[in-house]
Amino acid sequence: MARVLLLVLAASLVALASSKGLPVLAPVTKDTATSLYTIPFHDGASLVLDVAGPLVWSTCEGSQPPAEIPCSSPTCLLSNAYPAPGCPAPSCGSDRHDKPCTAYPSNPVTGACAAGSLFHTKFAANTTDGNKPVSEVNVGVLAACAPSKLLASLPRGSTGVAGLANSGLALPAQVASTQKVANRFLLCLPTGGLGVAIFGGGPLPWPQFTQSMDYTPLVAKGGSPAHYISLKSIKVENTRVPVSERALATGGVMLSTRLPYVLLRRDVYRPFVGAFTKALAAQPANGAPVARAVKPVAPFELCYDTKSLGNNLGGYWVPNVGLAVDGGSDWAMTGKNSMVDVKPGTACVAFVEMKGVEAGDGRAPAVILGGAQMEDFVLDFDMEKKRPVIISLFITVQCTSSTTACNK
C-alpha cells in the first residue's frame, strides 16, 4: 500500500507540468579541492549536486520552522522512500497521525546520515528561453534539515545537497511541480569555469548539437532512484575489451557525481586494464611518445609521467575509451576524461577497481561513471520519457551559464 501511495504522489508532483512554464537555469561550479559540483542555493550559500541523491537537504540551524507534515503523510513516505545504507529505518510508531515527519538526509561522500525535519525553503535561479536568462525566480522546495556535522568533506560554502535522482522530492521533480515544467533536467558539468544545469526541458540551448541527439534509455535498478544506463561493450582504441554484455548487464551502469573517476567491478576492471596498457604500448607506432609508468598513487593502479604522455586536443595522448550504450551510440572519452592529475608531474588512468565486491556480484553496479567522465558532455535526463540524451560537445566548445550558449 505504501508503494502505491508513493507512486501516486510522485505522479501528482509532475502532473501539473505544462509547456507554459519556462525552464529554470542555474550555474554549475566545480570545486577544485573536492572535485564536486555546486549550484547556488540562496543568500550566498550553495548546494552540492548529487545526481544519485533522492532529496534536497540543507543545514537550517533552527532558523527555519519545520513544515507541518505528519509522519503518515504521502510526502513523508516520499522523503523516506530511498533510505541510505546504514541509516535508521523510518518508523512512525503508534502515534503516526500526530507525529511530525522525520527524514534522513545523507552525505554522498562520507555516507553519514542524520535525522531531520522537513522545511520549506527557496532555490534562487533564473528562467531561460533557451538562449539567455529571462528573469530571476525563487523556486519553492521542500528540504530536509541536517546538522552541520553532515557537511563533512563537502565544498566550503555549501550548506547541503541537491539530489537529482528520479524521486519525487529530488530537485528536478520539485521544480517541475512548482514551475509547471517537464520533469527533466539538462546538465553540463565544467572542467573549469562555469557549467550549467537547466530544469524543465526545452527550449534547449546548443541548437547545433541538439537537433540530432543520441539517447540511451534510463534503466530502473532494484528500487534505487539513481540513474542507470545499459552498456553493450567497452572499447579501447576501437578494440572491444573482453567483457561480455551479460557481465555489464549484471548490476548495470550507474551515473554518479560523488567521485572524479570510474569504478569498475573486478570482472570488468582486470580486462580493461589489460586492454588499456596494451593499446598504450602500441601508440608509439603511430607517432605518440613512449609513456613512462611511475609509482601508482592510491586509489589508482596505472600512473604515468605527464612529460612522457604528450598532449593533443583531447587532453593527454592516451588511448580513447568508448562506451557502447544501449541505443547504438558511443560515449567516447579522450584523455581529458580518462586521465586525472594526482600531483605535479603524475597523471593516472581514472578507472579504479571496486573494493569489497566480488566479480560478477549483481548487487553492485558493473560500472559507476564519475563526474569527470561527464565533463564536456551535455546530459539531458528526461524522467518522463525514461531516457538521458547524450550530446558530445566539440573539444573547443565550452558551455556558459550566463548565456546558455556555447562559445568557440
MARLO-534860 format. One record per residue (C-alpha): residue in three letters; residue number from 1; x, y, z negated; chain. Coordinates in pm, 1 decimal, decimal comma, always signed. Example, Ala and Ser with C-alpha at 12.3 -4.5 7.8 and 13.67 -1.06 7.14 Angstrom:
<sites>
ala; 1; +1230,0; -450,0; -780,0; A;
ser; 2; +1367,0; -106,0; -714,0; A;
</sites>
This chain:
<sites>
met; 1; +0,0; +0,0; +0,0; A;
ala; 2; +282,3; +238,9; -87,3; A;
arg; 3; +439,6; +171,3; +250,9; A;
val; 4; +110,9; +264,4; +422,7; A;
leu; 5; +94,5; +590,4; +229,2; A;
leu; 6; +449,9; +671,6; +334,3; A;
leu; 7; +368,3; +614,6; +699,7; A;
val; 8; +50,1; +821,3; +678,5; A;
leu; 9; +224,3; +1114,0; +509,5; A;
ala; 10; +525,6; +1103,4; +740,2; A;
ala; 11; +289,9; +1118,3; +1038,6; A;
ser; 12; +91,9; +1405,3; +888,3; A;
leu; 13; +407,6; +1609,8; +828,1; A;
val; 14; +470,9; +1629,4; +1201,7; A;
ala; 15; +110,0; +1619,5; +1324,2; A;
leu; 16; +95,3; +1997,9; +1314,8; A;
ala; 17; +382,1; +2028,6; +1560,8; A;
ser; 18; +293,2; +2203,2; +1887,6; A;
ser; 19; +469,0; +2372,3; +2173,3; A;
lys; 20; +363,4; +2715,3; +2040,7; A;
gly; 21; +637,6; +2738,3; +1779,9; A;
leu; 22; +991,0; +2839,7; +1867,1; A;
pro; 23; +1285,2; +2616,2; +1774,7; A;
val; 24; +1494,3; +2717,0; +1474,6; A;
leu; 25; +1868,2; +2775,0; +1514,9; A;
ala; 26; +2146,9; +2765,5; +1256,1; A;
pro; 27; +2525,3; +2797,3; +1299,5; A;
val; 28; +2735,6; +2495,0; +1202,4; A;
thr; 29; +3078,5; +2537,7; +1041,5; A;
lys; 30; +3342,6; +2271,0; +988,4; A;
asp; 31; +3517,4; +2280,8; +651,8; A;
thr; 32; +3884,5; +2208,7; +717,3; A;
ala; 33; +3952,2; +2087,0; +362,9; A;
thr; 34; +3686,9; +1812,2; +367,9; A;
ser; 35; +3608,0; +1768,5; +741,9; A;
leu; 36; +3240,1; +1810,0; +652,0; A;
tyr; 37; +2993,7; +2036,7; +832,4; A;
thr; 38; +2772,0; +2303,5; +678,3; A;
ile; 39; +2483,5; +2531,3; +772,8; A;
pro; 40; +2374,4; +2849,5; +592,1; A;
phe; 41; +2110,4; +2796,6; +324,6; A;
his; 42; +2021,3; +3131,0; +169,2; A;
asp; 43; +2182,9; +3410,4; -32,6; A;
gly; 44; +2531,5; +3322,8; +90,7; A;
ala; 45; +2512,8; +2955,4; -1,9; A;
ser; 46; +2543,1; +2666,9; +242,5; A;
leu; 47; +2426,5; +2306,6; +272,2; A;
val; 48; +2634,9; +2011,2; +387,8; A;
leu; 49; +2489,9; +1832,4; +689,3; A;
asp; 50; +2432,5; +1461,8; +632,6; A;
val; 51; +2298,8; +1300,9; +947,9; A;
ala; 52; +2206,5; +989,6; +745,5; A;
gly; 53; +2056,0; +1171,2; +445,1; A;
pro; 54; +1680,7; +1143,3; +373,2; A;
leu; 55; +1644,8; +1455,2; +154,4; A;
val; 56; +1727,8; +1820,4; +119,6; A;
trp; 57; +1879,4; +1886,2; -220,1; A;
ser; 58; +2046,9; +2175,1; -397,5; A;
thr; 59; +2152,4; +2294,0; -738,2; A;
cys; 60; +1888,0; +2512,0; -899,0; A;
glu; 61; +2036,1; +2588,3; -1244,4; A;
gly; 62; +1690,1; +2628,2; -1397,8; A;
ser; 63; +1607,5; +2939,6; -1195,4; A;
gln; 64; +1361,8; +2755,7; -974,0; A;
pro; 65; +1037,6; +2628,4; -1129,9; A;
pro; 66; +960,5; +2268,6; -1035,2; A;
ala; 67; +687,9; +2206,5; -781,1; A;
glu; 68; +365,1; +2067,8; -923,5; A;
ile; 69; +388,2; +1728,0; -756,1; A;
pro; 70; +259,8; +1426,3; -950,4; A;
cys; 71; +469,0; +1112,4; -962,8; A;
ser; 72; +189,1; +914,8; -797,5; A;
ser; 73; +152,4; +1152,2; -500,8; A;
pro; 74; +242,6; +1051,3; -143,2; A;
thr; 75; +500,6; +1333,3; -136,7; A;
cys; 76; +677,4; +1185,5; -437,9; A;
leu; 77; +671,2; +844,7; -272,7; A;
leu; 78; +839,4; +1000,1; +30,5; A;
ser; 79; +1110,2; +1156,8; -184,7; A;
asn; 80; +1198,2; +814,0; -321,1; A;
ala; 81; +1138,5; +608,3; -8,3; A;
tyr; 82; +1509,8; +552,0; +55,5; A;
pro; 83; +1697,0; +527,0; -276,4; A;
ala; 84; +2074,3; +540,0; -253,0; A;
pro; 85; +2267,2; +229,7; -363,2; A;
gly; 86; +2327,2; +232,3; -736,8; A;
cys; 87; +2057,1; +489,8; -812,0; A;
pro; 88; +1783,6; +408,2; -1064,3; A;
ala; 89; +1467,0; +252,8; -927,0; A;
pro; 90; +1199,0; +524,6; -932,9; A;
ser; 91; +907,8; +443,6; -1160,6; A;
cys; 92; +608,3; +642,9; -1276,2; A;
gly; 93; +519,2; +422,5; -1571,2; A;
ser; 94; +173,3; +415,1; -1723,8; A;
asp; 95; +119,7; +793,9; -1705,1; A;
arg; 96; +169,5; +801,9; -1327,3; A;
his; 97; -108,4; +1057,4; -1268,4; A;
asp; 98; +25,0; +1313,4; -1517,0; A;
lys; 99; +399,5; +1257,4; -1491,6; A;
pro; 100; +582,8; +1504,2; -1263,1; A;
cys; 101; +775,5; +1372,9; -965,0; A;
thr; 102; +1142,1; +1286,3; -1010,4; A;
ala; 103; +1369,5; +1242,4; -709,7; A;
tyr; 104; +1721,6; +1100,4; -698,8; A;
pro; 105; +1945,2; +1303,8; -466,3; A;
ser; 106; +2283,4; +1150,2; -387,4; A;
asn; 107; +2622,2; +1282,0; -280,7; A;
pro; 108; +2709,2; +1137,7; +64,4; A;
val; 109; +3084,2; +1143,5; -8,7; A;
thr; 110; +3110,1; +1007,9; -363,6; A;
gly; 111; +2787,6; +806,7; -367,8; A;
ala; 112; +2692,0; +958,0; -704,5; A;
cys; 113; +2326,6; +1035,8; -769,8; A;
ala; 114; +2124,9; +1220,5; -1031,8; A;
ala; 115; +1763,9; +1267,4; -1131,5; A;
gly; 116; +1597,0; +1596,2; -1042,5; A;
ser; 117; +1258,9; +1755,1; -989,5; A;
leu; 118; +1133,1; +1880,7; -654,8; A;
phe; 119; +1114,5; +2255,0; -597,3; A;
his; 120; +1013,2; +2492,3; -319,0; A;
thr; 121; +1291,0; +2693,7; -158,0; A;
lys; 122; +1379,4; +2851,5; +176,0; A;
phe; 123; +1615,3; +2785,0; +463,1; A;
ala; 124; +1730,2; +3109,6; +627,9; A;
ala; 125; +1780,4; +3081,6; +1004,9; A;
asn; 126; +1675,4; +3227,7; +1340,3; A;
thr; 127; +1423,6; +3124,9; +1600,7; A;
thr; 128; +1556,4; +3083,5; +1954,4; A;
asp; 129; +1417,5; +3084,1; +2307,5; A;
gly; 130; +1698,5; +2857,9; +2429,4; A;
asn; 131; +1917,9; +3147,7; +2541,4; A;
lys; 132; +1956,3; +3368,5; +2236,3; A;
pro; 133; +1827,7; +3417,0; +1880,3; A;
val; 134; +1483,7; +3580,2; +1875,0; A;
ser; 135; +1406,6; +3663,7; +1513,2; A;
glu; 136; +1509,9; +3582,4; +1159,1; A;
val; 137; +1294,7; +3329,1; +979,4; A;
asn; 138; +1276,3; +3183,6; +629,2; A;
val; 139; +1164,9; +2823,5; +662,3; A;
gly; 140; +997,9; +2686,9; +352,1; A;
val; 141; +1139,4; +2349,4; +246,2; A;
leu; 142; +1085,0; +2110,6; -41,5; A;
ala; 143; +1416,8; +2021,2; -201,7; A;
ala; 144; +1535,2; +1805,7; -489,1; A;
cys; 145; +1707,1; +1984,0; -775,3; A;
ala; 146; +2052,8; +1848,8; -858,9; A;
pro; 147; +2307,9; +1921,9; -1132,8; A;
ser; 148; +2631,7; +2098,4; -1040,6; A;
lys; 149; +2833,7; +1779,3; -1100,8; A;
leu; 150; +2674,3; +1631,0; -788,2; A;
leu; 151; +2869,7; +1883,2; -577,0; A;
ala; 152; +3199,7; +1697,1; -635,2; A;
ser; 153; +3404,5; +1656,0; -313,5; A;
leu; 154; +3172,6; +1883,0; -114,0; A;
pro; 155; +3298,2; +2203,9; +52,5; A;
arg; 156; +3349,5; +2511,7; -161,4; A;
gly; 157; +3046,9; +2740,5; -141,0; A;
ser; 158; +2799,7; +2462,4; -68,3; A;
thr; 159; +2514,4; +2409,4; -311,5; A;
gly; 160; +2376,4; +2083,4; -179,3; A;
val; 161; +2297,4; +1868,7; +122,2; A;
ala; 162; +2063,1; +1894,9; +419,4; A;
gly; 163; +1959,0; +1544,3; +516,4; A;
leu; 164; +1896,4; +1495,3; +889,0; A;
ala; 165; +1775,7; +1134,6; +882,7; A;
asn; 166; +1446,5; +1005,0; +1016,4; A;
ser; 167; +1246,5; +1057,2; +698,1; A;
gly; 168; +951,2; +1272,0; +602,0; A;
leu; 169; +1144,2; +1503,9; +368,2; A;
ala; 170; +1458,7; +1541,3; +578,6; A;
leu; 171; +1518,0; +1889,4; +716,6; A;
pro; 172; +1405,7; +1820,0; +1079,2; A;
ala; 173; +1067,9; +1681,8; +968,4; A;
gln; 174; +1010,0; +1972,9; +728,8; A;
val; 175; +1098,1; +2232,3; +995,3; A;
ala; 176; +864,1; +2052,6; +1236,6; A;
ser; 177; +580,2; +2076,0; +985,7; A;
thr; 178; +621,4; +2436,6; +872,4; A;
gln; 179; +718,7; +2588,9; +1209,9; A;
lys; 180; +483,3; +2380,1; +1426,8; A;
val; 181; +758,6; +2242,6; +1647,4; A;
ala; 182; +866,4; +1893,4; +1750,2; A;
asn; 183; +1034,3; +1654,3; +1507,1; A;
arg; 184; +1358,6; +1675,6; +1696,8; A;
phe; 185; +1698,2; +1835,4; +1643,6; A;
leu; 186; +1997,5; +1916,5; +1857,8; A;
leu; 187; +2343,4; +1905,5; +1704,1; A;
cys; 188; +2673,2; +2035,3; +1839,1; A;
leu; 189; +2949,0; +1975,4; +1584,7; A;
pro; 190; +3250,1; +2204,6; +1627,5; A;
thr; 191; +3613,6; +2102,3; +1636,7; A;
gly; 192; +3686,6; +2457,3; +1519,2; A;
gly; 193; +3494,6; +2780,9; +1519,9; A;
leu; 194; +3116,1; +2759,9; +1518,9; A;
gly; 195; +2882,0; +2488,8; +1634,1; A;
val; 196; +2504,0; +2490,3; +1632,0; A;
ala; 197; +2201,7; +2299,7; +1504,1; A;
ile; 198; +1864,3; +2357,7; +1670,0; A;
phe; 199; +1550,0; +2216,5; +1510,8; A;
gly; 200; +1226,2; +2173,8; +1704,6; A;
gly; 201; +1320,0; +2072,1; +2058,1; A;
gly; 202; +1316,7; +2286,5; +2369,9; A;
pro; 203; +1370,4; +2504,2; +2548,8; A;
leu; 204; +1722,7; +2366,7; +2528,3; A;
pro; 205; +2043,1; +2561,0; +2594,2; A;
trp; 206; +2319,9; +2436,1; +2824,2; A;
pro; 207; +2095,7; +2405,0; +3134,6; A;
gln; 208; +2393,9; +2296,2; +3344,1; A;
phe; 209; +2406,8; +1978,2; +3131,2; A;
thr; 210; +2051,4; +1925,7; +3007,7; A;
gln; 211; +1890,3; +1895,0; +3349,6; A;
ser; 212; +2016,4; +1537,9; +3379,7; A;
met; 213; +2065,7; +1394,0; +3032,9; A;
asp; 214; +2157,7; +1038,1; +2948,2; A;
tyr; 215; +1988,8; +883,3; +2649,6; A;
thr; 216; +2001,6; +576,7; +2433,2; A;
pro; 217; +1719,2; +453,3; +2209,6; A;
leu; 218; +1722,8; +508,6; +1836,5; A;
val; 219; +1705,7; +176,0; +1655,1; A;
ala; 220; +1535,2; +113,4; +1320,5; A;
lys; 221; +1757,3; -77,5; +1080,7; A;
gly; 222; +1628,3; -260,3; +776,4; A;
gly; 223; +1429,5; +18,6; +614,9; A;
ser; 224; +1716,4; +268,5; +643,2; A;
pro; 225; +1638,6; +626,7; +753,6; A;
ala; 226; +1982,0; +659,7; +918,5; A;
his; 227; +2016,5; +693,4; +1294,6; A;
tyr; 228; +2131,3; +372,1; +1462,9; A;
ile; 229; +2200,9; +303,4; +1828,3; A;
ser; 230; +2272,7; -14,4; +2022,8; A;
leu; 231; +2615,9; -77,9; +2166,4; A;
lys; 232; +2672,4; -315,9; +2457,0; A;
ser; 233; +3051,6; -310,9; +2458,3; A;
ile; 234; +3367,1; -118,1; +2367,7; A;
lys; 235; +3623,3; -36,4; +2633,1; A;
val; 236; +3981,1; +86,0; +2609,6; A;
glu; 237; +4102,0; +239,7; +2937,0; A;
asn; 238; +3807,1; +72,5; +3117,1; A;
thr; 239; +3908,9; -272,0; +2988,2; A;
arg; 240; +3648,2; -439,3; +2772,2; A;
val; 241; +3752,3; -517,7; +2415,8; A;
pro; 242; +3689,5; -888,8; +2348,7; A;
val; 243; +3393,0; -837,1; +2116,5; A;
ser; 244; +3057,6; -987,1; +2209,2; A;
glu; 245; +2740,5; -784,3; +2242,3; A;
arg; 246; +2590,4; -1012,0; +1978,9; A;
ala; 247; +2861,6; -915,2; +1730,1; A;
leu; 248; +2795,6; -545,9; +1794,4; A;
ala; 249; +2420,3; -600,6; +1758,8; A;
thr; 250; +2471,8; -770,9; +1422,6; A;
gly; 251; +2448,9; -476,1; +1188,0; A;
gly; 252; +2415,1; -215,6; +1462,8; A;
val; 253; +2595,2; +114,3; +1514,4; A;
met; 254; +2529,1; +388,4; +1259,0; A;
leu; 255; +2593,7; +760,7; +1304,3; A;
ser; 256; +2748,9; +942,0; +1007,0; A;
thr; 257; +2889,8; +1287,0; +932,5; A;
arg; 258; +3043,7; +1197,4; +595,8; A;
leu; 259; +3364,9; +1058,4; +748,0; A;
pro; 260; +3606,0; +1204,2; +1008,0; A;
tyr; 261; +3679,4; +863,9; +1160,0; A;
val; 262; +3519,7; +540,2; +1284,2; A;
leu; 263; +3467,1; +242,4; +1056,4; A;
leu; 264; +3472,8; -98,1; +1226,6; A;
arg; 265; +3373,7; -428,9; +1073,8; A;
arg; 266; +3667,7; -672,3; +1072,2; A;
asp; 267; +3541,3; -884,6; +1363,6; A;
val; 268; +3527,4; -565,4; +1572,1; A;
tyr; 269; +3834,7; -391,1; +1433,3; A;
arg; 270; +4101,6; -655,1; +1497,8; A;
pro; 271; +4019,1; -695,2; +1870,2; A;
phe; 272; +4003,4; -316,3; +1906,1; A;
val; 273; +4348,7; -268,1; +1751,6; A;
gly; 274; +4493,9; -527,3; +1986,4; A;
ala; 275; +4336,0; -365,3; +2292,3; A;
phe; 276; +4440,9; -12,5; +2194,3; A;
thr; 277; +4806,5; -98,2; +2123,7; A;
lys; 278; +4829,4; -294,4; +2447,9; A;
ala; 279; +4684,6; -6,8; +2650,6; A;
leu; 280; +4910,4; +247,2; +2478,0; A;
ala; 281; +5219,1; +37,8; +2553,9; A;
ala; 282; +5117,7; +26,4; +2922,6; A;
gln; 283; +5074,1; +403,2; +2958,1; A;
pro; 284; +5438,6; +492,6; +3040,4; A;
ala; 285; +5399,8; +307,4; +3370,8; A;
asn; 286; +5150,2; +581,3; +3462,8; A;
gly; 287; +5377,8; +868,4; +3361,7; A;
ala; 288; +5283,6; +900,3; +2995,4; A;
pro; 289; +5558,1; +937,2; +2733,1; A;
val; 290; +5652,5; +640,8; +2518,0; A;
ala; 291; +5457,7; +662,8; +2193,1; A;
arg; 292; +5672,3; +609,9; +1883,0; A;
ala; 293; +5499,2; +438,8; +1590,9; A;
val; 294; +5560,3; +576,0; +1241,1; A;
lys; 295; +5473,8; +460,5; +889,9; A;
pro; 296; +5094,6; +431,4; +851,6; A;
val; 297; +4909,6; +685,7; +639,7; A;
ala; 298; +4612,3; +542,6; +449,6; A;
pro; 299; +4345,1; +460,4; +543,2; A;
phe; 300; +4481,9; +436,6; +898,0; A;
glu; 301; +4684,6; +149,4; +1044,0; A;
leu; 302; +4811,2; +292,0; +1374,2; A;
cys; 303; +5006,7; +617,0; +1338,2; A;
tyr; 304; +5245,6; +791,9; +1576,0; A;
asp; 305; +5495,8; +1074,3; +1602,0; A;
thr; 306; +5299,0; +1357,2; +1763,8; A;
lys; 307; +5604,5; +1470,6; +1961,6; A;
ser; 308; +5611,2; +1133,4; +2135,3; A;
leu; 309; +5244,2; +1128,9; +2233,7; A;
gly; 310; +5222,9; +1416,6; +2475,6; A;
asn; 311; +4909,2; +1622,2; +2536,9; A;
asn; 312; +4658,3; +1678,5; +2814,1; A;
leu; 313; +4319,3; +1849,8; +2842,2; A;
gly; 314; +4161,8; +1568,1; +2640,0; A;
gly; 315; +4396,1; +1607,2; +2344,0; A;
tyr; 316; +4671,2; +1356,7; +2270,0; A;
trp; 317; +4771,6; +1145,0; +2569,4; A;
val; 318; +4639,0; +812,2; +2443,6; A;
pro; 319; +4406,4; +550,3; +2596,7; A;
asn; 320; +4046,6; +662,1; +2641,1; A;
val; 321; +3786,5; +476,1; +2436,9; A;
gly; 322; +3443,3; +415,1; +2586,8; A;
leu; 323; +3131,3; +301,3; +2403,7; A;
ala; 324; +2880,6; +145,5; +2644,0; A;
val; 325; +2549,5; +229,4; +2477,0; A;
asp; 326; +2206,3; +88,4; +2548,5; A;
gly; 327; +2060,9; +284,1; +2838,6; A;
gly; 328; +2357,7; +246,4; +3069,0; A;
ser; 329; +2573,8; +545,0; +2976,1; A;
asp; 330; +2919,9; +557,6; +2820,0; A;
trp; 331; +3016,7; +759,0; +2513,3; A;
ala; 332; +3367,6; +846,4; +2631,1; A;
met; 333; +3629,2; +954,7; +2379,0; A;
thr; 334; +3962,9; +1112,4; +2465,1; A;
gly; 335; +4249,3; +1172,4; +2224,5; A;
lys; 336; +4060,2; +1473,9; +2088,6; A;
asn; 337; +3801,5; +1238,7; +1934,3; A;
ser; 338; +4000,2; +917,4; +1887,8; A;
met; 339; +4303,7; +1063,5; +1703,8; A;
val; 340; +4330,3; +1252,1; +1376,8; A;
asp; 341; +4618,4; +1466,2; +1247,3; A;
val; 342; +4705,8; +1343,7; +898,8; A;
lys; 343; +5016,4; +1555,3; +829,4; A;
pro; 344; +5262,3; +1766,5; +1028,5; A;
gly; 345; +5416,7; +1550,8; +1298,4; A;
thr; 346; +5190,7; +1249,2; +1243,8; A;
ala; 347; +4863,3; +1155,5; +1412,4; A;
cys; 348; +4670,7; +832,9; +1360,5; A;
val; 349; +4413,3; +638,7; +1557,2; A;
ala; 350; +4082,5; +737,6; +1396,5; A;
phe; 351; +3948,1; +383,0; +1369,3; A;
val; 352; +3956,8; +212,1; +1030,0; A;
glu; 353; +3867,6; -137,0; +911,6; A;
met; 354; +3572,3; -158,5; +671,8; A;
lys; 355; +3670,5; -279,1; +328,4; A;
gly; 356; +3473,1; -531,4; +126,4; A;
val; 357; +3279,1; -652,8; +429,4; A;
glu; 358; +3318,6; -995,3; +584,3; A;
ala; 359; +3345,7; -1041,3; +959,2; A;
gly; 360; +3001,3; -1077,6; +1113,9; A;
asp; 361; +2816,5; -968,4; +797,9; A;
gly; 362; +2490,9; -825,7; +936,0; A;
arg; 363; +2419,5; -640,8; +612,0; A;
ala; 364; +2684,4; -388,0; +714,3; A;
pro; 365; +2691,6; -192,5; +1040,5; A;
ala; 366; +2929,0; -328,7; +1302,7; A;
val; 367; +3037,2; +29,3; +1372,1; A;
ile; 368; +2998,0; +357,9; +1184,1; A;
leu; 369; +3072,6; +657,4; +1406,8; A;
gly; 370; +3210,3; +953,6; +1213,5; A;
gly; 371; +3169,8; +1326,4; +1257,7; A;
ala; 372; +3495,0; +1374,2; +1450,8; A;
gln; 373; +3370,5; +1134,1; +1717,4; A;
met; 374; +3059,9; +1350,2; +1768,8; A;
glu; 375; +3253,9; +1674,2; +1813,7; A;
asp; 376; +3243,2; +1829,1; +2161,3; A;
phe; 377; +2924,9; +1637,7; +2237,3; A;
val; 378; +2570,8; +1767,1; +2222,1; A;
leu; 379; +2343,5; +1519,4; +2046,5; A;
asp; 380; +1970,0; +1567,2; +2080,6; A;
phe; 381; +1789,3; +1348,3; +1825,1; A;
asp; 382; +1428,3; +1302,5; +1931,4; A;
met; 383; +1249,5; +1125,9; +1647,3; A;
glu; 384; +915,0; +1140,4; +1828,3; A;
lys; 385; +1046,1; +957,3; +2134,9; A;
lys; 386; +1286,4; +749,7; +1924,5; A;
arg; 387; +1593,8; +842,1; +2120,3; A;
pro; 388; +1901,8; +1061,5; +2091,1; A;
val; 389; +2015,3; +1227,7; +2410,9; A;
ile; 390; +2393,4; +1230,4; +2451,4; A;
ile; 391; +2538,9; +1514,8; +2656,6; A;
ser; 392; +2912,9; +1524,9; +2709,6; A;
leu; 393; +3047,6; +1878,6; +2724,5; A;
phe; 394; +3334,4; +1956,0; +2957,0; A;
ile; 395; +3664,8; +1979,5; +2772,6; A;
thr; 396; +3697,5; +2352,7; +2844,1; A;
val; 397; +3346,4; +2433,5; +2721,9; A;
gln; 398; +3258,9; +2545,7; +2370,2; A;
cys; 399; +2913,9; +2598,9; +2225,4; A;
thr; 400; +2849,1; +2908,8; +2016,5; A;
ser; 401; +2574,5; +2959,5; +1764,4; A;
ser; 402; +2529,7; +3329,5; +1838,4; A;
thr; 403; +2404,2; +3284,6; +2194,1; A;
thr; 404; +2326,6; +2910,2; +2203,6; A;
ala; 405; +2515,1; +2907,5; +2528,6; A;
cys; 406; +2842,2; +2765,9; +2644,6; A;
asn; 407; +3137,1; +2990,5; +2715,1; A;
lys; 408; +3402,5; +2861,6; +2951,6; A;
</sites>
